[in-house]
Amino acid sequence: MSYTDQDVREGRRLMNEGCENRLVIGDKLLSVTAPGGPDSAFDRYCDEISLNPKTARQYRHTARMCTPPVRQIVADSGVHVSYSALREGARLTTSGKPYDEGYSTLRSLLQEAREAGAGRVSVPQYRRALGVEPALRDLLDPSSDTTLADYLGSLPPQERDQALRDLVEKKAEVHDALKRVMDEKRRRDRETRGPGCGGGRSDKAAAVARDLVRLSDQGAAFMSRYPPSASLAFTDEQRVACKEVLGTLDVLATWIRVRVLDDQMTAADSRAEARDLVGV
């Protein structure tokens, strides 16, 4: 299944209408139940209009932060901004101030988008500009719910490349985080992972998983060997060699997705179909 540019324009129009509706609902909530008023009255009103009170408070707060002048700036920009993005800017920090007070950062992003001919400002892009993207140490933590691969995989290609550059530029933080991750990997290897990575030597799947784990460890160890203070002045020949390595690694990443992850999903679907046939 594919979609056209017209489908995108229509979808964005509908999303913009949904955003406007949420803001208008927030305006109504502000007019009838001001913040700081009795919670009981607010909850009763939400019940009357069949709106969850938690969602209603979010609508009311975002509408208060995203004033009509800000909404007009977004509308006049011609750049698609979702309600989720406006909500991110309105969210309060620990100090009680909005992450993007007055939406000054969003205004800058809108200007950049217009100059670049971009059609939208996405939530991940906005979060990075606000400095509220997932912490690097959390992404690299093996016990984290969101892995680095999950985070990067959720981004569009252009934003993914920029996110990777941002991570690499955080040299000291990356070095410290990788060292901590390597220490954790070694500890887990000693405690939980056997040499067969869960299978015997004759098990090809176990061999592939084991080799991929080793490649991952080697990649993390490689980056850890060169601290931020290391000077890297490449010759032209060395730079060409590095580009060739990058191409090989890109192919390897695609191989893992296609041969390992996609194959496993296909196999799981086949098993599910077989179970359905048996049931029939």
GROMACS elastic network, one bead per residue, 0.5 to 0.9 nm:
[ bonds ]
;  ai    aj funct       b0    kb
    3     6     6  0.80643   500
    3     7     6  0.59876   500
    3     8     6  0.74987   500
    4     7     6  0.50852   500
    4     8     6  0.65574   500
    4     9     6  0.88190   500
    5     8     6  0.50292   500
    5     9     6  0.62479   500
    5    10     6  0.85830   500
    6     9     6  0.50590   500
    6    10     6  0.60656   500
    6    11     6  0.84402   500
    7    10     6  0.51046   500
    7    11     6  0.59941   500
    7    12     6  0.85408   500
    8    11     6  0.50508   500
    8    12     6  0.60867   500
    8    13     6  0.85119   500
    9    12     6  0.51805   500
    9    13     6  0.61420   500
    9    14     6  0.87013   500
   10    13     6  0.50596   500
   10    14     6  0.63133   500
   10    15     6  0.86537   500
   11    14     6  0.51599   500
   11    15     6  0.61814   500
   11    16     6  0.85833   500
   12    16     6  0.59817   500
   12    17     6  0.84945   500
   12    80     6  0.68743   500
   12    81     6  0.89298   500
   12    82     6  0.85816   500
   13    16     6  0.50553   500
   13    17     6  0.62252   500
   13    18     6  0.86408   500
   13    80     6  0.86706   500
   14    17     6  0.50441   500
   14    18     6  0.62229   500
   14    19     6  0.86330   500
   15    19     6  0.61440   500
   15    20     6  0.86118   500
   15    80     6  0.88556   500
   15    81     6  0.89035   500
   15    82     6  0.67806   500
   15    83     6  0.81173   500
   16    20     6  0.61534   500
   16    21     6  0.85458   500
   16    80     6  0.74671   500
   16    81     6  0.75715   500
   16    82     6  0.66515   500
   16    83     6  0.77999   500
   17    20     6  0.50696   500
   17    21     6  0.61173   500
   17    22     6  0.86779   500
   18    21     6  0.50556   500
   18    22     6  0.62848   500
   18    23     6  0.87236   500
   18    82     6  0.87294   500
   18    83     6  0.77746   500
   19    22     6  0.52349   500
   19    23     6  0.63559   500
   19    24     6  0.87072   500
   19    81     6  0.86979   500
   19    82     6  0.63699   500
   19    84     6  0.83435   500
   19    86     6  0.88985   500
   20    23     6  0.51477   500
   20    24     6  0.61505   500
   20    25     6  0.85966   500
   20    71     6  0.88052   500
   20    83     6  0.79792   500
   21    24     6  0.50701   500
   21    25     6  0.61280   500
   21    26     6  0.85303   500
   22    25     6  0.50619   500
   22    26     6  0.61695   500
   22    27     6  0.86588   500
   22    59     6  0.63008   500
   22    60     6  0.89377   500
   22    63     6  0.81397   500
   22    83     6  0.77070   500
   23    27     6  0.62244   500
   23    28     6  0.87205   500
   23    59     6  0.64957   500
   23    60     6  0.77662   500
   23    62     6  0.72189   500
   23    63     6  0.51410   500
   23    64     6  0.88426   500
   23    66     6  0.81637   500
   23    83     6  0.82797   500
   24    28     6  0.63039   500
   24    29     6  0.86390   500
   24    59     6  0.87315   500
   24    63     6  0.74901   500
   25    28     6  0.50515   500
   25    29     6  0.62294   500
   25    30     6  0.86253   500
   25    56     6  0.82481   500
   25    59     6  0.68866   500
   25    60     6  0.75535   500
   25    63     6  0.82459   500
   26    29     6  0.50081   500
   26    30     6  0.61770   500
   26    31     6  0.86799   500
   26    56     6  0.71780   500
   26    57     6  0.80874   500
   26    58     6  0.80530   500
   26    61     6  0.72647   500
   26    62     6  0.71818   500
   26    63     6  0.50680   500
   26    64     6  0.75971   500
   27    30     6  0.50451   500
   27    31     6  0.62880   500
   27    32     6  0.88681   500
   27    59     6  0.82344   500
   27    60     6  0.65299   500
   27    63     6  0.59031   500
   27    64     6  0.74098   500
   28    31     6  0.50798   500
   28    32     6  0.63317   500
   28    33     6  0.83301   500
   28    60     6  0.81021   500
   29    32     6  0.54058   500
   29    33     6  0.55674   500
   29    34     6  0.72714   500
   29    42     6  0.83861   500
   29    45     6  0.86956   500
   29    46     6  0.87816   500
   29    56     6  0.74776   500
   29    57     6  0.82829   500
   29    59     6  0.79899   500
   29    60     6  0.58230   500
   30    33     6  0.54757   500
   30    34     6  0.50392   500
   30    35     6  0.72314   500
   30    60     6  0.59220   500
   30    61     6  0.84569   500
   30    63     6  0.80948   500
   30    64     6  0.75766   500
   31    34     6  0.64153   500
   32    42     6  0.84509   500
   32    45     6  0.85390   500
   33    36     6  0.85139   500
   33    37     6  0.65248   500
   33    38     6  0.82629   500
   33    39     6  0.89061   500
   33    41     6  0.73724   500
   33    42     6  0.58261   500
   33    45     6  0.82041   500
   34    37     6  0.57521   500
   34    38     6  0.89272   500
   34    42     6  0.86028   500
   34    60     6  0.88282   500
   35    38     6  0.85585   500
   35    57     6  0.86936   500
   35    60     6  0.83495   500
   35    61     6  0.85236   500
   36    39     6  0.80613   500
   37    40     6  0.87207   500
   37    41     6  0.77441   500
   37    42     6  0.76798   500
   38    41     6  0.55451   500
   38    42     6  0.66290   500
   38    43     6  0.88438   500
   39    42     6  0.50359   500
   39    43     6  0.60190   500
   39    44     6  0.84975   500
   40    43     6  0.51381   500
   40    44     6  0.61150   500
   40    45     6  0.86330   500
   41    44     6  0.51224   500
   41    45     6  0.62264   500
   41    46     6  0.86650   500
   42    45     6  0.52079   500
   42    46     6  0.62580   500
   42    47     6  0.86531   500
   42    53     6  0.75816   500
   42    56     6  0.89995   500
   43    46     6  0.50540   500
   43    47     6  0.61632   500
   43    48     6  0.86588   500
   43    52     6  0.84151   500
   43    53     6  0.58953   500
   44    47     6  0.50269   500
   44    48     6  0.62491   500
   44    49     6  0.88781   500
   44    53     6  0.89994   500
   45    49     6  0.64901   500
   45    50     6  0.85303   500
   45    51     6  0.85404   500
   45    53     6  0.88911   500
   46    49     6  0.52952   500
   46    50     6  0.58701   500
   46    52     6  0.63964   500
   46    53     6  0.58230   500
   46    56     6  0.71456   500
   47    51     6  0.61192   500
   47    52     6  0.74314   500
   47    53     6  0.79267   500
   48    51     6  0.78595   500
   51    54     6  0.86053   500
   51    55     6  0.71926   500
   51    56     6  0.64676   500
   52    55     6  0.53177   500
   52    56     6  0.60552   500
   52    57     6  0.87569   500
   53    57     6  0.61361   500
   53    58     6  0.86070   500
   54    57     6  0.52929   500
   54    58     6  0.64824   500
   54    59     6  0.88270   500
   55    58     6  0.50734   500
   55    59     6  0.62482   500
   55    60     6  0.86645   500
   56    60     6  0.61109   500
   56    61     6  0.85671   500
   57    60     6  0.50394   500
   57    61     6  0.60762   500
   57    62     6  0.85285   500
   58    61     6  0.52176   500
   58    62     6  0.61059   500
   58    63     6  0.84842   500
   58    87     6  0.79392   500
   59    62     6  0.52961   500
   59    63     6  0.60634   500
   59    64     6  0.85878   500
   59    87     6  0.83698   500
   60    63     6  0.51942   500
   60    64     6  0.62002   500
   60    65     6  0.87665   500
   61    64     6  0.51138   500
   61    65     6  0.62977   500
   61    66     6  0.85211   500
   61    87     6  0.85759   500
   61    90     6  0.73164   500
   61    91     6  0.84350   500
   62    65     6  0.51510   500
   62    66     6  0.58192   500
   62    67     6  0.87583   500
   62    83     6  0.89845   500
   62    86     6  0.70842   500
   62    87     6  0.56472   500
   62    88     6  0.87934   500
   62    89     6  0.84403   500
   62    90     6  0.55545   500
   62    91     6  0.78428   500
   63    66     6  0.50867   500
   63    67     6  0.65097   500
   63    68     6  0.86717   500
   63    87     6  0.88836   500
   63    90     6  0.87190   500
   64    67     6  0.60948   500
   64    90     6  0.86451   500
   65    70     6  0.89776   500
   65    86     6  0.88894   500
   65    87     6  0.89158   500
   65    89     6  0.84463   500
   65    90     6  0.57438   500
   65    98     6  0.80093   500
   65   101     6  0.77816   500
   65   102     6  0.73745   500
   65   103     6  0.85084   500
   66    69     6  0.80914   500
   66    70     6  0.58943   500
   66    71     6  0.65224   500
   66    86     6  0.71673   500
   66    87     6  0.86090   500
   66    89     6  0.86341   500
   66    90     6  0.72483   500
   66   102     6  0.76920   500
   66   103     6  0.76999   500
   67    70     6  0.53210   500
   67    71     6  0.63417   500
   67    72     6  0.87764   500
   67   102     6  0.85257   500
   68    72     6  0.61391   500
   68    73     6  0.86787   500
   69    72     6  0.50849   500
   69    73     6  0.63281   500
   69    74     6  0.88128   500
   70    73     6  0.50938   500
   70    74     6  0.63803   500
   70    75     6  0.86704   500
   70   102     6  0.77692   500
   70   103     6  0.73588   500
   70   107     6  0.86790   500
   71    74     6  0.51709   500
   71    75     6  0.61664   500
   71    76     6  0.86093   500
   72    76     6  0.59680   500
   72    77     6  0.84425   500
   73    76     6  0.51866   500
   73    77     6  0.61040   500
   73   107     6  0.79159   500
   74    77     6  0.52124   500
   74    78     6  0.71950   500
   74    79     6  0.70215   500
   74    80     6  0.79925   500
   74    81     6  0.72964   500
   74   106     6  0.88608   500
   74   107     6  0.79626   500
   74   110     6  0.76515   500
   75    78     6  0.60559   500
   75    79     6  0.75418   500
   75    80     6  0.83339   500
   75    81     6  0.88566   500
   76    79     6  0.81591   500
   77    80     6  0.83781   500
   77   110     6  0.67555   500
   77   111     6  0.79679   500
   77   114     6  0.73893   500
   78   110     6  0.88448   500
   78   114     6  0.80203   500
   78   119     6  0.75953   500
   78   120     6  0.85541   500
   79   110     6  0.66889   500
   79   113     6  0.72041   500
   79   114     6  0.72100   500
   79   118     6  0.73871   500
   79   119     6  0.51639   500
   79   121     6  0.69968   500
   80   119     6  0.60587   500
   80   121     6  0.63334   500
   80   122     6  0.83247   500
   81    84     6  0.82238   500
   81    85     6  0.64025   500
   81    86     6  0.74215   500
   81   110     6  0.89395   500
   81   120     6  0.60400   500
   81   121     6  0.56158   500
   81   122     6  0.69214   500
   81   123     6  0.83930   500
   82    85     6  0.53086   500
   82    86     6  0.66872   500
   82    87     6  0.87637   500
   82   120     6  0.87044   500
   82   121     6  0.81137   500
   82   122     6  0.75792   500
   82   123     6  0.78194   500
   83    86     6  0.50695   500
   83    87     6  0.60946   500
   83    88     6  0.86381   500
   84    87     6  0.50086   500
   84    88     6  0.62776   500
   84    89     6  0.88969   500
   84   123     6  0.68388   500
   85    88     6  0.50599   500
   85    89     6  0.65419   500
   85    90     6  0.88277   500
   85   106     6  0.89786   500
   85   121     6  0.80762   500
   85   122     6  0.69773   500
   85   123     6  0.50360   500
   85   124     6  0.86526   500
   85   126     6  0.69481   500
   85   127     6  0.82707   500
   86    89     6  0.52543   500
   86    90     6  0.63894   500
   86    91     6  0.88566   500
   86   103     6  0.84606   500
   86   106     6  0.86397   500
   86   123     6  0.87702   500
   87    90     6  0.50801   500
   87    91     6  0.62366   500
   88    91     6  0.53105   500
   88    92     6  0.88359   500
   88    98     6  0.88214   500
   88    99     6  0.74187   500
   88   100     6  0.81474   500
   88   123     6  0.77224   500
   88   126     6  0.80784   500
   88   127     6  0.73316   500
   89    92     6  0.83348   500
   89    98     6  0.65324   500
   89    99     6  0.53415   500
   89   101     6  0.73456   500
   89   102     6  0.87593   500
   89   103     6  0.65218   500
   89   105     6  0.85668   500
   89   106     6  0.78403   500
   89   126     6  0.82331   500
   89   127     6  0.83697   500
   89   130     6  0.80585   500
   90    97     6  0.86791   500
   90    98     6  0.51147   500
   90    99     6  0.62595   500
   90   100     6  0.64187   500
   90   101     6  0.72985   500
   90   102     6  0.88663   500
   90   103     6  0.81225   500
   91    97     6  0.80935   500
   91    98     6  0.52956   500
   91    99     6  0.58441   500
   91   100     6  0.80269   500
   92    95     6  0.75458   500
   92    96     6  0.53216   500
   92    97     6  0.51510   500
   92    99     6  0.58357   500
   92   100     6  0.87934   500
   93    96     6  0.52744   500
   93    97     6  0.54893   500
   93    98     6  0.59704   500
   93    99     6  0.59407   500
   94    97     6  0.75276   500
   95    98     6  0.87560   500
   97   100     6  0.82925   500
   97   101     6  0.70453   500
   98   101     6  0.50582   500
   98   102     6  0.83920   500
   98   103     6  0.89167   500
   99   103     6  0.85273   500
   99   130     6  0.68034   500
   99   132     6  0.86118   500
  100   104     6  0.63804   500
  100   105     6  0.62398   500
  100   106     6  0.75428   500
  100   130     6  0.71125   500
  101   104     6  0.67037   500
  101   105     6  0.84358   500
  102   105     6  0.83768   500
  102   106     6  0.88665   500
  103   106     6  0.51590   500
  103   107     6  0.62498   500
  103   108     6  0.88174   500
  104   107     6  0.50885   500
  104   108     6  0.64463   500
  104   109     6  0.87990   500
  105   108     6  0.51311   500
  105   109     6  0.63167   500
  105   110     6  0.86765   500
  105   126     6  0.81764   500
  105   129     6  0.72163   500
  105   130     6  0.72088   500
  106   110     6  0.61162   500
  106   111     6  0.86343   500
  106   121     6  0.84146   500
  106   126     6  0.71733   500
  106   129     6  0.85705   500
  106   130     6  0.89723   500
  107   110     6  0.50497   500
  107   111     6  0.63075   500
  107   112     6  0.87016   500
  108   111     6  0.51155   500
  108   112     6  0.62449   500
  108   113     6  0.85767   500
  109   112     6  0.50024   500
  109   113     6  0.59934   500
  109   114     6  0.85613   500
  109   121     6  0.70515   500
  109   125     6  0.89257   500
  109   126     6  0.77626   500
  109   129     6  0.83361   500
  110   113     6  0.50146   500
  110   114     6  0.61911   500
  110   115     6  0.86455   500
  110   120     6  0.82032   500
  110   121     6  0.70895   500
  111   114     6  0.52150   500
  111   115     6  0.62695   500
  111   116     6  0.86248   500
  112   115     6  0.51409   500
  112   116     6  0.60850   500
  112   117     6  0.84481   500
  112   118     6  0.83018   500
  113   116     6  0.50848   500
  113   117     6  0.58771   500
  113   119     6  0.69824   500
  113   120     6  0.70392   500
  113   121     6  0.71843   500
  114   117     6  0.50429   500
  114   118     6  0.61345   500
  114   119     6  0.77796   500
  115   118     6  0.77609   500
  118   121     6  0.79437   500
  121   124     6  0.86446   500
  121   125     6  0.66228   500
  121   126     6  0.67883   500
  122   125     6  0.52445   500
  122   126     6  0.61785   500
  122   127     6  0.86023   500
  123   126     6  0.50433   500
  123   127     6  0.60016   500
  123   128     6  0.85782   500
  124   127     6  0.50320   500
  124   128     6  0.61806   500
  124   129     6  0.86479   500
  124   133     6  0.72770   500
  124   154     6  0.89720   500
  124   155     6  0.73055   500
  124   159     6  0.81113   500
  125   128     6  0.52866   500
  125   129     6  0.63697   500
  125   130     6  0.87859   500
  125   133     6  0.88681   500
  125   155     6  0.88909   500
  125   159     6  0.69137   500
  125   163     6  0.88913   500
  126   129     6  0.50748   500
  126   130     6  0.62404   500
  126   131     6  0.86286   500
  126   132     6  0.87848   500
  126   133     6  0.89245   500
  127   130     6  0.50367   500
  127   131     6  0.61350   500
  127   132     6  0.52147   500
  127   133     6  0.54163   500
  127   134     6  0.89727   500
  128   132     6  0.59068   500
  128   133     6  0.50926   500
  128   134     6  0.87392   500
  128   163     6  0.82829   500
  129   132     6  0.77605   500
  129   133     6  0.84600   500
  130   133     6  0.78892   500
  131   134     6  0.88763   500
  132   135     6  0.78657   500
  133   136     6  0.85879   500
  134   137     6  0.84996   500
  134   138     6  0.68626   500
  134   139     6  0.68428   500
  134   146     6  0.87362   500
  134   151     6  0.83405   500
  135   138     6  0.52768   500
  135   139     6  0.64585   500
  135   140     6  0.88619   500
  136   139     6  0.50847   500
  136   140     6  0.62257   500
  136   141     6  0.84877   500
  136   148     6  0.81814   500
  136   167     6  0.75623   500
  136   173     6  0.77724   500
  136   174     6  0.74314   500
  136   177     6  0.73966   500
  137   140     6  0.52779   500
  137   141     6  0.60088   500
  137   173     6  0.81180   500
  137   174     6  0.81397   500
  137   176     6  0.87528   500
  137   177     6  0.55605   500
  137   178     6  0.84494   500
  137   180     6  0.87636   500
  137   181     6  0.86361   500
  138   141     6  0.50713   500
  138   142     6  0.84100   500
  138   143     6  0.85384   500
  138   144     6  0.60231   500
  138   145     6  0.86458   500
  138   146     6  0.77004   500
  138   147     6  0.78212   500
  138   148     6  0.85077   500
  139   142     6  0.79837   500
  139   144     6  0.66351   500
  139   145     6  0.84639   500
  139   146     6  0.61383   500
  139   149     6  0.83811   500
  139   150     6  0.87734   500
  139   151     6  0.77211   500
  140   143     6  0.87073   500
  140   144     6  0.76649   500
  140   146     6  0.88913   500
  140   147     6  0.64803   500
  140   148     6  0.60664   500
  140   177     6  0.69239   500
  140   178     6  0.72830   500
  140   180     6  0.89223   500
  140   181     6  0.65616   500
  141   144     6  0.53187   500
  141   145     6  0.88821   500
  141   146     6  0.88331   500
  141   147     6  0.74585   500
  141   148     6  0.87675   500
  141   177     6  0.82475   500
  141   180     6  0.83691   500
  141   181     6  0.62120   500
  141   184     6  0.84190   500
  142   145     6  0.84662   500
  142   147     6  0.74063   500
  142   181     6  0.71860   500
  142   184     6  0.77893   500
  142   185     6  0.78538   500
  143   146     6  0.87419   500
  143   147     6  0.86447   500
  144   147     6  0.63380   500
  146   149     6  0.81978   500
  146   150     6  0.60525   500
  146   151     6  0.66375   500
  147   150     6  0.50682   500
  147   151     6  0.62797   500
  147   152     6  0.86564   500
  148   151     6  0.51565   500
  148   152     6  0.61326   500
  148   153     6  0.83305   500
  149   152     6  0.52466   500
  149   153     6  0.57820   500
  149   154     6  0.85303   500
  150   153     6  0.50821   500
  150   154     6  0.62800   500
  151   154     6  0.53752   500
  151   155     6  0.70186   500
  151   160     6  0.88836   500
  152   155     6  0.54595   500
  152   156     6  0.84487   500
  152   157     6  0.89482   500
  152   159     6  0.86645   500
  152   160     6  0.56656   500
  152   161     6  0.87576   500
  152   163     6  0.75337   500
  152   164     6  0.79967   500
  153   156     6  0.78383   500
  153   157     6  0.87490   500
  153   160     6  0.75928   500
  154   160     6  0.82801   500
  155   158     6  0.79975   500
  155   159     6  0.58650   500
  155   160     6  0.52579   500
  155   161     6  0.89957   500
  155   163     6  0.86576   500
  156   159     6  0.53793   500
  156   160     6  0.58926   500
  156   161     6  0.86944   500
  157   161     6  0.62649   500
  157   162     6  0.87403   500
  158   161     6  0.53290   500
  158   162     6  0.64772   500
  158   163     6  0.87347   500
  159   162     6  0.50603   500
  159   163     6  0.60410   500
  159   164     6  0.85802   500
  160   163     6  0.50307   500
  160   164     6  0.61811   500
  160   165     6  0.86544   500
  161   164     6  0.51566   500
  161   165     6  0.63115   500
  161   166     6  0.86772   500
  162   165     6  0.50494   500
  162   166     6  0.61275   500
  162   167     6  0.86339   500
  163   167     6  0.62161   500
  163   168     6  0.86671   500
  164   167     6  0.51126   500
  164   168     6  0.62152   500
  164   169     6  0.86239   500
  165   168     6  0.50976   500
  165   169     6  0.61150   500
  165   170     6  0.87725   500
  166   169     6  0.52007   500
  166   170     6  0.65967   500
  167   170     6  0.53373   500
  167   171     6  0.77527   500
  167   173     6  0.86970   500
  167   174     6  0.70974   500
  168   171     6  0.60069   500
  168   174     6  0.70440   500
  169   172     6  0.86492   500
  169   174     6  0.84240   500
  170   173     6  0.54805   500
  170   174     6  0.58742   500
  170   175     6  0.85109   500
  171   174     6  0.51683   500
  171   175     6  0.60814   500
  171   176     6  0.86447   500
  171   227     6  0.76899   500
  171   228     6  0.53141   500
  171   229     6  0.89202   500
  172   175     6  0.51598   500
  172   176     6  0.62298   500
  172   177     6  0.85085   500
  172   227     6  0.74662   500
  172   228     6  0.57231   500
  172   229     6  0.87822   500
  173   176     6  0.52561   500
  173   177     6  0.59798   500
  173   178     6  0.84509   500
  174   177     6  0.50810   500
  174   178     6  0.59296   500
  174   179     6  0.84752   500
  174   223     6  0.87947   500
  174   224     6  0.85451   500
  174   228     6  0.88439   500
  175   178     6  0.52477   500
  175   179     6  0.62047   500
  175   180     6  0.86904   500
  175   223     6  0.74071   500
  175   224     6  0.57911   500
  175   225     6  0.87894   500
  175   226     6  0.81905   500
  175   227     6  0.61773   500
  175   228     6  0.71160   500
  176   179     6  0.51904   500
  176   180     6  0.62860   500
  176   181     6  0.86521   500
  176   224     6  0.82640   500
  176   227     6  0.89472   500
  177   180     6  0.51395   500
  177   181     6  0.61332   500
  177   182     6  0.86160   500
  178   182     6  0.60353   500
  178   183     6  0.85452   500
  178   220     6  0.63563   500
  178   221     6  0.78551   500
  178   223     6  0.77180   500
  178   224     6  0.62260   500
  179   182     6  0.51284   500
  179   183     6  0.62491   500
  179   184     6  0.86357   500
  179   220     6  0.82297   500
  179   221     6  0.80156   500
  179   224     6  0.62604   500
  180   183     6  0.51678   500
  180   184     6  0.62492   500
  180   185     6  0.86591   500
  181   184     6  0.50025   500
  181   185     6  0.60854   500
  181   186     6  0.86619   500
  181   220     6  0.83052   500
  182   186     6  0.62256   500
  182   187     6  0.85889   500
  182   217     6  0.73037   500
  182   220     6  0.70180   500
  182   221     6  0.71250   500
  182   224     6  0.86640   500
  183   186     6  0.52598   500
  183   187     6  0.62979   500
  183   188     6  0.87415   500
  184   187     6  0.50594   500
  184   188     6  0.61763   500
  184   189     6  0.85294   500
  185   188     6  0.51077   500
  185   189     6  0.60129   500
  185   190     6  0.86187   500
  185   217     6  0.79552   500
  186   190     6  0.62392   500
  186   191     6  0.86376   500
  187   190     6  0.52746   500
  187   191     6  0.62554   500
  187   192     6  0.84528   500
  188   191     6  0.50648   500
  188   192     6  0.55209   500
  188   193     6  0.66851   500
  189   192     6  0.56284   500
  189   194     6  0.71482   500
  189   195     6  0.88509   500
  190   193     6  0.65287   500
  190   194     6  0.78896   500
  191   194     6  0.84961   500
  193   196     6  0.79584   500
  193   197     6  0.59222   500
  193   198     6  0.72468   500
  194   197     6  0.54498   500
  194   198     6  0.66100   500
  194   199     6  0.86011   500
  195   198     6  0.78904   500
  195   199     6  0.85079   500
  195   200     6  0.86579   500
  195   201     6  0.88772   500
  195   210     6  0.77087   500
  196   200     6  0.54270   500
  196   201     6  0.62810   500
  196   203     6  0.85894   500
  196   206     6  0.62636   500
  196   207     6  0.69955   500
  196   209     6  0.88668   500
  196   210     6  0.66558   500
  197   200     6  0.81879   500
  197   206     6  0.58494   500
  197   207     6  0.75798   500
  197   209     6  0.67579   500
  197   210     6  0.53271   500
  197   213     6  0.86381   500
  198   206     6  0.64248   500
  198   209     6  0.89383   500
  198   210     6  0.86541   500
  199   202     6  0.81256   500
  199   203     6  0.60529   500
  199   204     6  0.87617   500
  199   205     6  0.79959   500
  199   206     6  0.51132   500
  199   207     6  0.78870   500
  200   203     6  0.53599   500
  200   204     6  0.86527   500
  200   206     6  0.69497   500
  200   207     6  0.81767   500
  201   204     6  0.76096   500
  201   206     6  0.74685   500
  201   207     6  0.67721   500
  202   205     6  0.89511   500
  202   206     6  0.82418   500
  202   207     6  0.78448   500
  203   206     6  0.52989   500
  203   207     6  0.62831   500
  203   208     6  0.88218   500
  204   208     6  0.61596   500
  204   209     6  0.85598   500
  205   208     6  0.51582   500
  205   209     6  0.61601   500
  205   210     6  0.84733   500
  206   209     6  0.50774   500
  206   210     6  0.59288   500
  206   211     6  0.85009   500
  207   210     6  0.50426   500
  207   211     6  0.60756   500
  207   212     6  0.85132   500
  208   211     6  0.51840   500
  208   212     6  0.60845   500
  208   213     6  0.85478   500
  208   260     6  0.88582   500
  209   212     6  0.51462   500
  209   213     6  0.61399   500
  209   214     6  0.86284   500
  210   213     6  0.51572   500
  210   214     6  0.62998   500
  210   215     6  0.87210   500
  211   215     6  0.61798   500
  211   216     6  0.86383   500
  212   216     6  0.61656   500
  212   217     6  0.85837   500
  212   256     6  0.87871   500
  213   216     6  0.50554   500
  213   217     6  0.62136   500
  213   218     6  0.85541   500
  214   217     6  0.50218   500
  214   218     6  0.60194   500
  214   219     6  0.85137   500
  215   219     6  0.60837   500
  215   220     6  0.86417   500
  216   219     6  0.51139   500
  216   220     6  0.62959   500
  216   221     6  0.85330   500
  217   220     6  0.52079   500
  217   221     6  0.60111   500
  217   222     6  0.84554   500
  218   222     6  0.59105   500
  218   223     6  0.86803   500
  219   222     6  0.50420   500
  219   223     6  0.64430   500
  219   224     6  0.85979   500
  220   223     6  0.53569   500
  220   224     6  0.61624   500
  220   225     6  0.87618   500
  221   225     6  0.61751   500
  222   225     6  0.52901   500
  222   226     6  0.72293   500
  223   226     6  0.57617   500
  223   227     6  0.77742   500
  224   227     6  0.63719   500
  226   229     6  0.78379   500
  226   230     6  0.58578   500
  226   231     6  0.88485   500
  227   230     6  0.55699   500
  228   231     6  0.80991   500
  234   237     6  0.78786   500
  234   238     6  0.56304   500
  234   239     6  0.59040   500
  235   238     6  0.51095   500
  235   239     6  0.61455   500
  235   240     6  0.86813   500
  236   239     6  0.50605   500
  236   240     6  0.62802   500
  236   241     6  0.87082   500
  237   240     6  0.51950   500
  237   241     6  0.63588   500
  237   242     6  0.87669   500
  238   241     6  0.50183   500
  238   242     6  0.62352   500
  238   243     6  0.87027   500
  239   242     6  0.50262   500
  239   243     6  0.62717   500
  239   244     6  0.87226   500
  240   243     6  0.50957   500
  240   244     6  0.63609   500
  240   245     6  0.87758   500
  241   244     6  0.51045   500
  241   245     6  0.63632   500
  241   246     6  0.87357   500
  242   245     6  0.50209   500
  242   246     6  0.62226   500
  242   247     6  0.87160   500
  243   247     6  0.63136   500
  243   248     6  0.87372   500
  244   247     6  0.51082   500
  244   248     6  0.63529   500
  244   249     6  0.87230   500
  245   248     6  0.50490   500
  245   249     6  0.61831   500
  245   250     6  0.86016   500
  246   249     6  0.50774   500
  246   250     6  0.61697   500
  246   251     6  0.86667   500
  247   250     6  0.50810   500
  247   251     6  0.62995   500
  247   252     6  0.86185   500
  248   251     6  0.50937   500
  248   252     6  0.61348   500
  248   253     6  0.86701   500
  249   253     6  0.61257   500
  249   254     6  0.85895   500
  250   253     6  0.51423   500
  250   254     6  0.63362   500
  250   255     6  0.86106   500
  251   254     6  0.50843   500
  251   255     6  0.60668   500
  251   256     6  0.86760   500
  252   256     6  0.62299   500
  252   257     6  0.86799   500
  253   256     6  0.51936   500
  253   257     6  0.63767   500
  253   258     6  0.87383   500
  254   257     6  0.50801   500
  254   258     6  0.60671   500
  254   259     6  0.82562   500
  255   258     6  0.52070   500
  255   259     6  0.55126   500
  255   260     6  0.74430   500
  256   259     6  0.54548   500
  256   260     6  0.51127   500
  256   261     6  0.65180   500
  256   262     6  0.84834   500
  257   260     6  0.57336   500
  257   262     6  0.59530   500
  257   263     6  0.84051   500
  258   261     6  0.60191   500
  258   263     6  0.64952   500
  259   262     6  0.62260   500
  259   263     6  0.55085   500
  259   264     6  0.81709   500
  260   263     6  0.53492   500
  260   264     6  0.60769   500
  260   265     6  0.87331   500
  261   264     6  0.52205   500
  261   265     6  0.63656   500
  261   266     6  0.87384   500
  262   265     6  0.50877   500
  262   266     6  0.61387   500
  262   267     6  0.85543   500
  263   266     6  0.50385   500
  263   267     6  0.60736   500
  263   268     6  0.85292   500
  264   267     6  0.50517   500
  264   268     6  0.61223   500
  264   269     6  0.86018   500
  265   268     6  0.50299   500
  265   269     6  0.61755   500
  265   270     6  0.86232   500
  266   269     6  0.50730   500
  266   270     6  0.61889   500
  266   271     6  0.86793   500
  267   270     6  0.50362   500
  267   271     6  0.62566   500
  267   272     6  0.86385   500
  268   271     6  0.51275   500
  268   272     6  0.62097   500
  268   273     6  0.86932   500
  269   272     6  0.50171   500
  269   273     6  0.62144   500
  269   274     6  0.86007   500
  270   273     6  0.51102   500
  270   274     6  0.61645   500
  270   275     6  0.86538   500
  271   274     6  0.50049   500
  271   275     6  0.62248   500
  271   276     6  0.86653   500
  272   275     6  0.51142   500
  272   276     6  0.62960   500
  272   277     6  0.87713   500
  273   276     6  0.50112   500
  273   277     6  0.62619   500
  273   278     6  0.86507   500
  274   277     6  0.51180   500
  274   278     6  0.62436   500
  274   279     6  0.86147   500
  275   278     6  0.50713   500
  275   279     6  0.61593   500
  275   280     6  0.86898   500
  276   279     6  0.50258   500
  276   280     6  0.62877   500
  277   280     6  0.50789   500
